[in-house]
Amino acid sequence: MYVVTGEEMGVIDRRAIEEYKIPGILLMENAALRSACIIESEYEISGKNIIVFAGGGNNGGVGLAIARHLYLAG
């Protein structure tokens, strides 16, 4: 797996949005859904309270979407 910096991710996001015409909301929703799936597969979370800390900006939006997916999954 290749890990990118925040700056590199910004370039990737902009390219996906501008060059490939992928809506930013779709990128955010896919990131959140996949993150929630990984959390569910790695941790026993059923019936437990989970706290998601989310800052401002786009990453904060992803954090809120992760929380929503985990909530809907029970």
ChimeraX commands (.cxc) that place a marker at each C-alpha (Angstrom):
marker #1 position 0.00,0.00,0.00 radius 0.5
marker #1 position 1.24,3.48,-0.82 radius 0.5
marker #1 position 0.48,6.19,1.74 radius 0.5
marker #1 position 0.23,9.77,0.48 radius 0.5
marker #1 position 0.69,13.04,2.31 radius 0.5
marker #1 position -2.18,15.48,2.81 radius 0.5
marker #1 position -0.79,17.66,0.04 radius 0.5
marker #1 position -0.56,14.72,-2.37 radius 0.5
marker #1 position -4.13,13.69,-1.53 radius 0.5
marker #1 position -5.31,17.21,-2.31 radius 0.5
marker #1 position -3.71,16.95,-5.77 radius 0.5
marker #1 position -5.33,13.55,-6.32 radius 0.5
marker #1 position -8.74,14.87,-5.22 radius 0.5
marker #1 position -8.51,17.92,-7.47 radius 0.5
marker #1 position -7.52,15.78,-10.43 radius 0.5
marker #1 position -10.37,13.35,-9.82 radius 0.5
marker #1 position -12.85,16.23,-9.60 radius 0.5
marker #1 position -11.53,18.42,-12.41 radius 0.5
marker #1 position -10.07,15.97,-14.91 radius 0.5
marker #1 position -12.23,12.90,-14.36 radius 0.5
marker #1 position -15.39,14.85,-13.40 radius 0.5
marker #1 position -16.05,12.80,-10.27 radius 0.5
marker #1 position -18.20,14.88,-7.91 radius 0.5
marker #1 position -16.46,15.69,-4.63 radius 0.5
marker #1 position -19.44,14.43,-2.65 radius 0.5
marker #1 position -19.07,11.04,-4.33 radius 0.5
marker #1 position -15.38,10.88,-3.44 radius 0.5
marker #1 position -16.23,11.75,0.17 radius 0.5
marker #1 position -19.04,9.20,0.38 radius 0.5
marker #1 position -16.89,6.42,-1.08 radius 0.5
marker #1 position -14.04,7.22,1.32 radius 0.5
marker #1 position -16.45,7.16,4.25 radius 0.5
marker #1 position -18.16,3.93,3.21 radius 0.5
marker #1 position -14.88,2.09,2.69 radius 0.5
marker #1 position -13.48,3.40,5.99 radius 0.5
marker #1 position -16.60,2.26,7.83 radius 0.5
marker #1 position -16.31,-1.19,6.23 radius 0.5
marker #1 position -12.69,-1.48,7.35 radius 0.5
marker #1 position -13.58,-0.39,10.90 radius 0.5
marker #1 position -16.37,-2.98,11.02 radius 0.5
marker #1 position -14.09,-5.75,9.74 radius 0.5
marker #1 position -11.21,-4.95,12.10 radius 0.5
marker #1 position -13.12,-4.28,15.34 radius 0.5
marker #1 position -16.04,-5.85,17.15 radius 0.5
marker #1 position -18.29,-2.79,17.27 radius 0.5
marker #1 position -21.77,-4.31,17.41 radius 0.5
marker #1 position -23.72,-2.82,20.29 radius 0.5
marker #1 position -20.88,-0.52,21.35 radius 0.5
marker #1 position -20.75,3.24,21.54 radius 0.5
marker #1 position -18.31,4.79,19.11 radius 0.5
marker #1 position -17.00,8.34,19.16 radius 0.5
marker #1 position -15.86,9.87,15.88 radius 0.5
marker #1 position -13.76,13.04,16.18 radius 0.5
marker #1 position -14.08,15.15,13.05 radius 0.5
marker #1 position -12.40,18.46,12.35 radius 0.5
marker #1 position -13.40,21.10,9.87 radius 0.5
marker #1 position -13.15,20.93,6.11 radius 0.5
marker #1 position -13.48,17.96,3.81 radius 0.5
marker #1 position -11.96,15.47,6.24 radius 0.5
marker #1 position -14.53,16.52,8.81 radius 0.5
marker #1 position -17.24,15.69,6.30 radius 0.5
marker #1 position -15.75,12.25,5.77 radius 0.5
marker #1 position -15.68,11.73,9.54 radius 0.5
marker #1 position -19.35,12.59,9.83 radius 0.5
marker #1 position -20.20,10.27,6.95 radius 0.5
marker #1 position -18.20,7.45,8.61 radius 0.5
marker #1 position -20.22,8.00,11.79 radius 0.5
marker #1 position -23.45,7.85,9.77 radius 0.5
marker #1 position -22.47,4.58,8.08 radius 0.5
marker #1 position -21.47,2.99,11.38 radius 0.5
marker #1 position -24.70,4.17,13.00 radius 0.5
marker #1 position -26.81,2.75,10.16 radius 0.5
marker #1 position -24.90,-0.54,10.40 radius 0.5
marker #1 position -26.00,-0.81,14.02 radius 0.5
marker link #1:1,2 radius 0.2
marker link #1:2,3 radius 0.2
marker link #1:3,4 radius 0.2
marker link #1:4,5 radius 0.2
marker link #1:5,6 radius 0.2
marker link #1:6,7 radius 0.2
marker link #1:7,8 radius 0.2
marker link #1:8,9 radius 0.2
marker link #1:9,10 radius 0.2
marker link #1:10,11 radius 0.2
marker link #1:11,12 radius 0.2
marker link #1:12,13 radius 0.2
marker link #1:13,14 radius 0.2
marker link #1:14,15 radius 0.2
marker link #1:15,16 radius 0.2
marker link #1:16,17 radius 0.2
marker link #1:17,18 radius 0.2
marker link #1:18,19 radius 0.2
marker link #1:19,20 radius 0.2
marker link #1:20,21 radius 0.2
marker link #1:21,22 radius 0.2
marker link #1:22,23 radius 0.2
marker link #1:23,24 radius 0.2
marker link #1:24,25 radius 0.2
marker link #1:25,26 radius 0.2
marker link #1:26,27 radius 0.2
marker link #1:27,28 radius 0.2
marker link #1:28,29 radius 0.2
marker link #1:29,30 radius 0.2
marker link #1:30,31 radius 0.2
marker link #1:31,32 radius 0.2
marker link #1:32,33 radius 0.2
marker link #1:33,34 radius 0.2
marker link #1:34,35 radius 0.2
marker link #1:35,36 radius 0.2
marker link #1:36,37 radius 0.2
marker link #1:37,38 radius 0.2
marker link #1:38,39 radius 0.2
marker link #1:39,40 radius 0.2
marker link #1:40,41 radius 0.2
marker link #1:41,42 radius 0.2
marker link #1:42,43 radius 0.2
marker link #1:43,44 radius 0.2
marker link #1:44,45 radius 0.2
marker link #1:45,46 radius 0.2
marker link #1:46,47 radius 0.2
marker link #1:47,48 radius 0.2
marker link #1:48,49 radius 0.2
marker link #1:49,50 radius 0.2
marker link #1:50,51 radius 0.2
marker link #1:51,52 radius 0.2
marker link #1:52,53 radius 0.2
marker link #1:53,54 radius 0.2
marker link #1:54,55 radius 0.2
marker link #1:55,56 radius 0.2
marker link #1:56,57 radius 0.2
marker link #1:57,58 radius 0.2
marker link #1:58,59 radius 0.2
marker link #1:59,60 radius 0.2
marker link #1:60,61 radius 0.2
marker link #1:61,62 radius 0.2
marker link #1:62,63 radius 0.2
marker link #1:63,64 radius 0.2
marker link #1:64,65 radius 0.2
marker link #1:65,66 radius 0.2
marker link #1:66,67 radius 0.2
marker link #1:67,68 radius 0.2
marker link #1:68,69 radius 0.2
marker link #1:69,70 radius 0.2
marker link #1:70,71 radius 0.2
marker link #1:71,72 radius 0.2
marker link #1:72,73 radius 0.2
marker link #1:73,74 radius 0.2
view
